[in-house]
């Protein structure tokens, strides 16, 4: 795997990286300043800091389950009509909307944060094979699935990274677009994640996300309370996510709100 060292950096000190090749043709990125080493194993670059700066929530730990990984894109979850009942959009509709929010046709570099099995990562990569797409997730089983699915499509323009959302191995202002679908409600420190996204998206760049919304109905409020208590999921209020995006340096816009689902965008201020 060729790592895009023009946009990657050490997640601990944000300095540049050099590439060391092993005798067995293995690849390791090495920080040019602190000399920390980040090996690439079976198509996944391990940039996970040790210790991990942000603790995983219960919902994030669920994404480590092989059972969950295998079914994530199936008709029983993201790929099915059941999900549309909750959210008002099919997966394909959400992907199309996200691309519009991101003005994706003009993007050379795209970050897909919390990429999971690579649903959006592949969609961005397939649209432009000359584009660099970075998929980051904290779940190794999800990343293994993502690597297999991208390989089946011969997509060589994706770099999959095992990393932490609060310590991205990306240089300041290095990406045109950052997408983070179905994940903001799982993070234990959303403010820190959005601040990190504000750091890596270049001025004028775009952000998109789908997330759990507290909704307008008694049912959605009950679900927010239940999932909040049981899964430690956070259901956002509209003005809350707008304020968080604003604070992170993005001009926020809400593009979709239905059931328990909201799709938001942001333009990075100069
Ligand atoms: Zn370093």
Boltz pocket constraint, residues with backbone or C-beta under 6 A from the ligand:
constraints:
  - pocket:
      binder: B
      contacts: [[A, 10], [A, 11], [A, 12], [A, 13], [A, 14], [A, 15], [A, 31], [A, 32], [A, 33], [A, 34], [A, 35], [A, 36]]
      max_distance: 6.0
